[in-house]
Structure formats: structure tokens, C-alpha cells
């Protein structure tokens, strides 16, 4: 399960390269108007309750890994959507007539200043939501800030370039249909058959550009599990990408288009379920967001690969054997797979079934500390120093378990751990859950 170091080094260098500029041609007045329109549209009754309820206790700061790493008050989650709260009070709230005379208008310069707080110091992990004594959905409010900034063209350049690439070319990190097809051909030469573009299939399996470029072993592992269970499945060359840059950048058009491609392809091949690879935000996008975004009930089930593998094992369709080399492992709960999606026990059950010993970090499951690189964070060059500080918080927690290796069910978490490890000389192995499970399939 070793990572191709040459491919990883090339990927890291690509992340450091200046992104291709995207010029939307908007004037400053148009940017501000778009942000205002988005805020008006997104502040519904539920958001209004959250914006009115904050008592400024500051408890959310203790939940934020960026605050934990720096103790800088700017990184307090409730402060990250202060412009939205002020806009709501002045323009939307029932008491706007009272607030308006002494509450300043929303300004473009302010939104530009808040870009760092909204994108570079927030991964949308939702840990602050868990600790808020008033039950405020703080991560949702910061998400609305992202949507407002995205509509104003204020997405960080790296994310903006990825957003444009996915929207315009249906590719990410230079990986599109030709690159997937080339990988499939290469794996077939190695004796690994990956079904591609079958007309009919019960399961549509997704992958990601980072799997294709960095972690093809994860795709091979998923294929082995599905084949062992006798599943009729397929990949699609036109709708294989599970990652949804629009979800993390805040751009609704990109988000919907990525969802639509997958939904249409699943319908076309008659899939009864869609299996999302090791990508936390991709699972959230399709499992919890797509039906509402597209305004239709999805005619198929959505599983994370960890959930689907656990179901196949529980149903007896795949049997795992106890490994001959049991290890003490710690499992890192990806925030959007766990806290947002509720997938906690399946990964641990699979590791235990394979004969490994799982030792949790002190904060785990709902309270798990984020890796620091989710929601596109690891792609943003300006956030590198802060991200490394947040990684160190997580690193100390992982080291405290005494585990021999870290296992996670999200390739983005894995990438951030690998980057953090390379920067700090950390030598803890970072393993893929699906690869670890596939290694122990009984013959």
C-alpha cells in the first residue's frame, strides 16, 4: 500500500505551481451585487434562527483546529461569518428597521478580507456545530459565506481554477476520460479487469482524479471487493469523478452539474446504487445534498465504499480472513464521511474483521479533530503554513494512541497527512481503508 513517491512529488509540485487565472470580467459593483443576492437567497428561516441565536460565548473556538493550533481569535468559527450576520440584521431580519441606522452596509473590501477566514482557515468539518450550546449550524453559515464569495468571484485562485476545469472540461488535476481509460487499460495488462461503460449495471462505481493519479491501488481494491461479491458493476468514462469542487468552492452551478452527470449516468445504466470512493465531501454531495439540489428523488441508493464493503461482508458475500500480520491501527474519521454522514462503525468493524486492533484517538467519531486539509484546503497555497499548524494538532493526537499506522477512508485526508508528514519528517504510515480491507479477502 505504499504511495508512488514520484507521482506524489509531482503532484505536490503541481499544487505549488501558480494556478491558471480565471477572469470573469465582473466589475466591483457586480461582485458586491452578486454576493448580496446570494445572501438574500440563502438566508432562509433556519439560517435566520442560527444568525439570531449566537450568544458570542466563544465555545466554538475550542472546537476549531485552526484556533487550537494558533489561539488566534480571528479563527473563532462564529467570527468567520460576521459579515453575513451583519447583512442579515441590516437587510433581512424582522428588526432591520432598528439595526439599519447604525449598521454599516456590506462592502466588497470586507468580503475580500474575509476570503482567508472562509476558505483558508475553515474546512467545513462541522466540529464547531457539535460544541455550540445553542445548537447553531456554524459550518452551514460559513458555507453560505463561501457561496456568497463564490458568486462574487472571490474564490481562491487554486480552487477557482479547479472549479473552472471541472465545469468546462469535466476533468480535475488534468485527469479526465482519456486518463481514466489509460489507467483501465494499464490495469487490464496487469490482470485487473475494470468494467468500463457497461450499458447495464446494478452498481455505478465512482472514482476520483486523485485516485487515478496517486492511489490506483484503492481503485483496484474496490474492484476486488465488488468482483468477489459477484456484483454487476461499472465505471463510466463520462461520469466517474466523485469529487465535487462546486460543493467546496461554493459555486452552485458547478455543484449541480457534477451531481447531474452522475445521476444521469446512474439512470442510464439502470444502477440500483452508486458507490462513492474514499472521498468524504463527495459522499456528502451525492448522499445528502444531490436530491435537494436537483429537486428530485434519486432512484438509487448511495453508499460510501466503506459502507458498501461492510454490507457485503455482513451479508456473507465477501469473507475476510484474519491477517497474518495484525497491527495496532488508529482510524481517522473523515469529517464529511463521519460527522456529516454518520459513517463511524463500518470502517472499524472491517478493520476488526480483518484481525487488526483499532485504538481510537482521544477525540473520535462525532468529536474527531479534522486533518486540516479538507474542503479544498490542501490546494490553497496561501494557507499552507496555517494548515501545517493544524496538522500538528492532529499528529499529536494520532501519536498519543501508540498505533503503528493511521487508516482513513478519505483520499483527501490521506493527501493532507502525507503532505504534513513530508513537511515535518513524520514517519507514521498512512493507509487506505479499502486497500487494507481488500488485502484480507478470504479466497
C-alpha positions as CSV (number, residue, x, y, z in Angstrom):
1,X,0.0,0.0,0.0
2,X,3.0,2.3,-0.5
3,X,2.4,5.5,-2.3
4,X,4.2,6.1,-5.6
5,X,6.7,8.7,-4.3
6,X,7.5,10.0,-7.7
7,X,3.8,10.6,-8.5
8,X,3.3,12.2,-5.1
9,X,6.2,14.5,-5.5
10,X,4.9,15.5,-9.0
11,X,1.5,16.1,-7.5
12,X,2.9,18.3,-4.7
13,X,4.9,20.4,-7.2
14,X,1.7,20.8,-9.3
15,X,0.0,22.2,-6.2
16,X,2.7,24.7,-5.7
17,X,2.5,26.0,-9.3
18,X,0.6,29.3,-9.9
19,X,-2.9,28.4,-11.0
20,X,-4.3,29.5,-14.3
21,X,-6.0,32.8,-13.7
22,X,-9.8,32.9,-14.4
23,X,-11.2,36.3,-15.5
24,X,-14.9,36.6,-15.1
25,X,-15.0,40.2,-16.2
26,X,-17.1,41.4,-13.3
27,X,-16.9,44.9,-12.0
28,X,-16.6,45.6,-8.3
29,X,-20.2,46.7,-8.2
30,X,-21.4,43.5,-9.9
31,X,-19.4,41.4,-7.4
32,X,-21.0,43.0,-4.5
33,X,-24.4,42.8,-6.0
34,X,-24.0,39.1,-6.6
35,X,-22.9,38.4,-3.1
36,X,-25.9,40.3,-1.7
37,X,-28.2,38.4,-4.0
38,X,-26.8,35.1,-2.8
39,X,-27.1,36.1,0.8
40,X,-30.7,37.1,0.3
41,X,-31.4,33.8,-1.4
42,X,-29.6,31.6,1.1
43,X,-30.8,33.1,4.4
44,X,-34.0,31.1,5.0
45,X,-35.9,30.7,8.2
46,X,-33.4,28.1,9.5
47,X,-30.4,30.3,8.8
48,X,-32.2,33.3,10.4
49,X,-32.7,31.3,13.6
50,X,-29.0,30.5,13.6
51,X,-27.9,34.1,12.9
52,X,-30.2,35.4,15.7
53,X,-29.2,32.8,18.3
54,X,-25.5,33.2,18.7
55,X,-24.7,34.5,22.3
56,X,-21.0,35.0,21.5
57,X,-19.8,32.6,24.2
58,X,-16.7,31.7,22.2
59,X,-17.0,28.0,22.9
60,X,-16.8,27.1,19.2
61,X,-13.3,28.4,19.2
62,X,-12.2,25.4,21.3
63,X,-13.6,23.0,18.7
64,X,-11.8,24.6,15.7
65,X,-8.4,23.0,14.9
66,X,-7.2,26.3,13.4
67,X,-7.9,28.1,16.7
68,X,-6.5,25.2,18.7
69,X,-3.3,25.5,16.7
70,X,-2.9,29.3,17.0
71,X,-5.2,30.6,19.7
72,X,-5.9,33.5,17.3
73,X,-9.4,34.9,18.0
74,X,-9.8,35.5,14.2
75,X,-10.3,31.8,13.8
76,X,-13.3,31.6,16.1
77,X,-15.9,30.0,13.9
78,X,-18.7,32.5,14.7
79,X,-16.4,35.3,13.6
80,X,-15.9,33.8,10.2
81,X,-19.5,34.7,9.2
82,X,-19.7,38.1,10.9
83,X,-20.4,39.9,7.6
84,X,-23.3,37.6,6.9
85,X,-24.7,38.2,10.4
86,X,-24.4,41.9,10.0
87,X,-26.0,41.8,6.5
88,X,-28.9,39.7,7.9
89,X,-29.5,42.2,10.7
90,X,-29.4,45.2,8.4
91,X,-31.2,43.9,5.4
92,X,-33.3,40.8,6.3
93,X,-34.1,40.4,10.0
94,X,-37.5,41.4,11.5
95,X,-35.7,44.2,13.4
96,X,-33.9,45.5,10.3
97,X,-35.6,48.9,10.8
98,X,-33.9,49.1,14.2
99,X,-30.4,47.9,13.1
100,X,-30.2,49.7,9.8
101,X,-29.4,53.3,11.0
102,X,-26.2,52.2,12.9
103,X,-25.2,49.0,11.0
104,X,-22.8,49.6,8.0
105,X,-23.6,48.2,4.6
106,X,-21.8,45.1,3.3
107,X,-18.7,46.2,1.4
108,X,-16.7,44.3,-1.2
109,X,-13.4,45.1,0.5
110,X,-14.7,43.3,3.6
111,X,-15.7,40.2,1.6
112,X,-12.2,40.2,0.1
113,X,-10.7,40.4,3.6
114,X,-12.8,37.5,4.8
115,X,-11.7,35.2,2.0
116,X,-8.8,33.9,4.2
117,X,-11.2,33.2,7.1
118,X,-13.8,31.5,5.0
119,X,-11.5,29.4,2.8
120,X,-8.0,29.1,4.2
121,X,-9.0,28.7,7.9
122,X,-12.1,26.6,7.6
123,X,-12.5,23.0,6.3
124,X,-16.3,22.9,6.9
125,X,-15.6,20.0,9.3
126,X,-18.6,20.8,11.4
127,X,-16.9,20.1,14.8
128,X,-17.9,23.6,16.0
129,X,-21.6,22.6,15.3
130,X,-21.2,19.8,17.9
131,X,-20.0,22.0,20.7
132,X,-22.2,25.0,20.3
133,X,-24.5,25.2,23.3
134,X,-27.2,26.9,21.3
135,X,-27.2,24.3,18.6
136,X,-26.2,26.7,15.8
137,X,-25.1,25.2,12.5
138,X,-22.0,27.3,12.3
139,X,-20.5,25.4,9.4
140,X,-23.6,26.0,7.4
141,X,-23.3,29.7,8.0
142,X,-19.7,29.6,6.8
143,X,-20.9,27.6,3.8
144,X,-23.3,30.5,2.9
145,X,-20.3,32.8,3.2
146,X,-18.5,30.6,0.7
147,X,-21.5,30.7,-1.7
148,X,-21.6,34.5,-1.4
149,X,-17.9,34.9,-2.1
150,X,-18.1,32.3,-5.0
151,X,-20.9,34.2,-6.7
152,X,-18.8,37.4,-6.4
153,X,-15.8,35.6,-8.0
154,X,-13.8,35.7,-4.8
155,X,-12.9,32.0,-4.6
156,X,-9.1,31.5,-4.0
157,X,-7.3,31.1,-7.3
158,X,-6.4,27.4,-6.9
159,X,-10.0,26.4,-6.1
160,X,-11.3,28.7,-8.9
161,X,-9.0,27.0,-11.4
162,X,-10.2,23.6,-10.3
163,X,-13.8,24.7,-10.4
164,X,-13.4,26.0,-14.0
165,X,-11.6,22.8,-15.0
166,X,-14.4,20.6,-13.7
167,X,-17.1,22.9,-15.2
168,X,-15.5,23.4,-18.6
169,X,-13.6,20.1,-19.2
170,X,-15.2,17.5,-16.9
171,X,-11.7,16.8,-15.5
172,X,-9.7,17.6,-12.4
173,X,-6.0,17.9,-11.9
174,X,-5.7,17.1,-15.6
175,X,-7.5,13.8,-15.2
176,X,-10.5,13.2,-17.5
177,X,-11.9,10.4,-19.5
178,X,-8.6,9.7,-21.5
179,X,-6.6,9.4,-18.3
180,X,-9.1,7.0,-16.7
181,X,-9.3,4.9,-19.9
182,X,-5.5,4.7,-20.0
183,X,-5.4,3.5,-16.3
184,X,-8.1,0.9,-17.0
185,X,-6.0,-0.4,-20.0
186,X,-2.9,-0.4,-17.9
187,X,-4.5,-2.4,-15.1
188,X,-6.0,-4.8,-17.5
189,X,-2.5,-5.6,-18.8
190,X,-1.7,-6.4,-15.1
191,X,-4.6,-8.8,-14.9
192,X,-7.0,-6.4,-13.2
193,X,-10.2,-6.1,-15.1
194,X,-12.2,-3.0,-14.6
195,X,-15.5,-2.8,-16.4
196,X,-15.9,0.5,-18.2
197,X,-19.0,1.9,-19.8
198,X,-21.2,-1.1,-19.5
199,X,-24.7,-0.4,-20.9
200,X,-26.4,-2.1,-17.9
201,X,-25.1,-2.5,-14.3
202,X,-26.5,-2.8,-10.9
203,X,-23.8,-0.6,-9.3
204,X,-22.1,2.5,-10.7
205,X,-18.7,2.8,-9.1
206,X,-17.2,6.2,-8.9
207,X,-13.5,7.2,-8.5
208,X,-11.6,10.5,-8.3
209,X,-8.8,12.2,-10.1
210,X,-6.5,11.8,-7.1
211,X,-7.2,8.0,-7.1
212,X,-6.3,7.8,-10.7
213,X,-3.1,9.9,-10.3
214,X,-1.9,8.9,-6.8
215,X,-3.9,5.9,-5.4
216,X,-4.8,3.5,-8.2
217,X,-4.4,0.7,-5.6
218,X,-7.5,2.0,-4.0
219,X,-9.5,1.6,-7.2
220,X,-8.0,-1.9,-7.6
221,X,-9.0,-2.8,-4.1
222,X,-12.6,-1.6,-4.6
223,X,-12.8,-3.7,-7.8
224,X,-11.6,-6.7,-6.0
225,X,-14.2,-6.4,-3.3
226,X,-17.0,-5.9,-5.9
227,X,-15.8,-8.8,-8.0
228,X,-15.5,-11.1,-5.1
229,X,-19.1,-10.4,-4.2
230,X,-20.2,-11.1,-7.8
231,X,-21.6,-7.6,-8.3
232,X,-22.6,-6.4,-11.7
233,X,-20.8,-3.0,-11.7
234,X,-19.3,-0.5,-14.0
235,X,-17.2,2.7,-14.2
236,X,-18.3,5.4,-16.5
237,X,-15.8,7.4,-18.6
238,X,-18.1,10.4,-18.7
239,X,-19.3,10.4,-15.1
240,X,-16.6,8.8,-13.0
241,X,-15.5,11.8,-11.0
242,X,-16.9,11.7,-7.5
243,X,-15.2,14.9,-6.3
244,X,-17.5,18.0,-6.4
245,X,-15.5,21.2,-6.5
246,X,-18.6,23.3,-6.6
247,X,-19.6,22.0,-3.1
248,X,-16.4,23.1,-1.5
249,X,-15.9,26.3,-3.5
250,X,-19.5,27.4,-3.0
251,X,-20.3,27.6,-6.7
252,X,-23.8,26.2,-7.2
253,X,-23.8,25.8,-10.9
254,X,-20.6,23.7,-10.8
255,X,-22.0,21.7,-7.9
256,X,-25.3,20.9,-9.7
257,X,-23.6,20.0,-13.0
258,X,-21.3,17.5,-11.2
259,X,-24.2,15.9,-9.5
260,X,-26.3,15.8,-12.7
261,X,-23.6,13.9,-14.6
262,X,-23.6,11.1,-12.0
263,X,-27.3,11.0,-11.6
264,X,-28.0,10.8,-15.3
265,X,-25.4,8.1,-15.9
266,X,-26.7,6.0,-13.0
267,X,-30.2,6.3,-14.5
268,X,-28.9,5.4,-18.0
269,X,-27.3,2.2,-16.9
270,X,-30.1,1.2,-14.5
271,X,-27.9,1.3,-11.4
272,X,-29.6,0.4,-8.2
273,X,-26.9,2.0,-6.2
274,X,-23.9,4.4,-6.6
275,X,-20.8,3.7,-4.6
276,X,-18.6,6.7,-3.7
277,X,-14.9,6.1,-3.3
278,X,-12.7,7.3,-0.4
279,X,-13.8,10.9,-0.6
280,X,-15.7,12.4,2.3
281,X,-17.1,15.5,0.6
282,X,-18.1,13.5,-2.5
283,X,-20.2,11.3,-0.2
284,X,-21.8,14.3,1.4
285,X,-22.5,15.9,-2.1
286,X,-24.2,12.8,-3.5
287,X,-25.8,11.2,-0.4
288,X,-27.1,14.2,1.4
289,X,-27.1,17.2,-1.0
290,X,-27.9,16.0,-4.5
291,X,-31.7,15.3,-4.2
292,X,-32.3,18.7,-2.7
293,X,-30.0,20.5,-5.2
294,X,-31.5,18.8,-8.2
295,X,-35.1,18.9,-6.9
296,X,-35.8,15.2,-7.5
297,X,-35.8,11.9,-5.6
298,X,-32.8,9.8,-6.6
299,X,-33.8,6.4,-8.0
300,X,-30.8,4.6,-6.4
301,X,-29.1,4.2,-3.1
302,X,-25.8,6.0,-2.3
303,X,-23.0,4.2,-0.4
304,X,-19.6,5.1,0.7
305,X,-17.2,2.3,-0.2
306,X,-16.7,1.6,3.5
307,X,-20.5,1.2,4.0
308,X,-20.9,-1.0,0.9
309,X,-17.9,-3.2,1.8
310,X,-19.3,-3.7,5.3
311,X,-22.7,-4.6,3.9
312,X,-21.2,-7.2,1.6
313,X,-19.2,-8.7,4.5
314,X,-22.3,-8.7,6.8
315,X,-24.3,-10.4,4.1
316,X,-21.7,-13.1,3.6
317,X,-21.0,-12.1,0.0
318,X,-17.4,-11.2,0.9
319,X,-15.5,-13.0,3.7
320,X,-12.4,-11.6,5.4
321,X,-9.7,-13.6,6.9
322,X,-7.6,-12.6,9.9
323,X,-4.4,-11.1,8.7
324,X,-1.2,-13.0,9.4
325,X,0.4,-9.7,10.4
326,X,-2.1,-8.0,12.8
327,X,-1.3,-4.4,13.6
328,X,-2.5,-1.8,16.1
329,X,-4.1,0.8,14.0
330,X,-5.9,4.1,14.6
331,X,-8.8,5.1,12.4
332,X,-9.1,8.8,11.4
333,X,-12.8,9.7,10.9
334,X,-13.1,11.9,7.8
335,X,-15.2,14.8,8.9
336,X,-17.7,14.7,6.0
337,X,-17.9,10.9,5.9
338,X,-18.3,10.7,9.7
339,X,-19.6,13.9,11.3
340,X,-21.7,14.9,8.3
341,X,-22.5,11.4,7.1
342,X,-22.7,9.2,10.2
343,X,-20.3,6.6,8.9
344,X,-18.4,5.6,12.0
345,X,-18.7,2.0,12.8
346,X,-18.4,0.3,9.4
347,X,-14.7,1.1,9.0
348,X,-13.9,-0.1,12.5
349,X,-15.8,-3.3,12.0
350,X,-14.0,-4.0,8.8
351,X,-10.6,-3.5,10.3
352,X,-11.5,-5.7,13.3
353,X,-12.9,-8.4,11.0
354,X,-9.5,-8.3,9.2
355,X,-7.8,-9.1,12.5
356,X,-6.4,-5.7,13.3
357,X,-6.6,-3.9,16.7
358,X,-8.2,-0.4,16.5
359,X,-7.1,2.2,19.0
360,X,-9.1,5.4,18.8
361,X,-7.7,8.9,19.4
362,X,-9.0,10.7,22.5
363,X,-11.4,12.7,20.4
364,X,-13.1,10.4,17.9
365,X,-16.3,9.9,15.9
366,X,-18.5,13.0,16.3
367,X,-15.8,14.9,18.2
368,X,-12.9,13.8,15.9
369,X,-10.4,16.5,15.1
370,X,-10.1,17.4,11.4
371,X,-6.9,16.6,9.4
372,X,-6.8,20.2,8.4
373,X,-6.8,19.8,4.7
374,X,-10.4,19.1,3.8
375,X,-12.8,21.3,1.7
376,X,-10.1,22.0,-0.8
377,X,-7.8,23.5,1.8
378,X,-4.8,21.4,0.8
379,X,-4.8,23.0,-2.7
380,X,-4.6,26.6,-1.4
381,X,-1.0,27.7,-1.3
382,X,-1.6,30.8,0.9
383,X,-3.0,28.5,3.6
384,X,0.0,26.1,3.8
385,X,1.6,27.5,7.0
386,X,-1.7,27.6,8.9
387,X,-2.6,24.1,7.6
388,X,0.6,22.7,8.8
389,X,0.0,24.0,12.3
390,X,-3.5,22.4,12.3
391,X,-1.9,19.1,11.1
392,X,0.4,19.2,14.1
393,X,-2.6,19.2,16.4
394,X,-3.9,16.1,14.7
395,X,-0.5,14.5,14.6
396,X,-0.1,14.7,18.3
397,X,-3.4,13.0,18.8
398,X,-2.5,10.2,16.5
399,X,0.9,9.7,18.1
400,X,-0.7,9.5,21.5
401,X,-2.6,6.4,20.5
402,X,0.7,4.5,20.1
403,X,-0.8,2.9,17.0
404,X,1.6,1.6,14.3
405,X,-0.2,3.2,11.4
406,X,-3.1,5.5,10.6
407,X,-6.0,4.3,8.4
408,X,-8.5,6.7,6.8
409,X,-11.4,6.4,4.5
410,X,-10.8,9.6,2.6
411,X,-8.1,10.2,-0.1
412,X,-8.1,14.0,0.7
413,X,-7.3,13.3,4.3
414,X,-4.6,10.9,3.2
415,X,-3.1,13.5,0.9
416,X,-3.0,16.1,3.7
417,X,-1.4,13.6,6.1
418,X,1.2,12.8,3.5
419,X,2.0,16.5,2.9
420,X,2.1,17.2,6.6
421,X,4.3,14.2,7.2
422,X,6.7,15.2,4.4
423,X,7.0,18.7,5.8
424,X,7.6,17.5,9.4
425,X,9.5,14.3,8.9
426,X,6.7,12.2,10.4
427,X,7.2,8.6,9.6
428,X,3.8,7.1,10.5
429,X,2.3,5.0,7.7
430,X,-0.9,6.4,6.3
431,X,-3.1,3.6,4.9
432,X,-6.3,3.4,2.8
433,X,-9.2,1.6,4.5
434,X,-10.4,0.0,1.3
435,X,-6.9,-1.3,0.5
436,X,-6.4,-2.6,4.0
437,X,-9.7,-4.5,3.7
438,X,-9.0,-5.9,0.2
439,X,-5.7,-7.3,1.4
440,X,-7.6,-9.6,3.7
441,X,-10.3,-11.1,1.5
442,X,-10.6,-14.8,2.0
443,X,-10.0,-17.0,-1.1
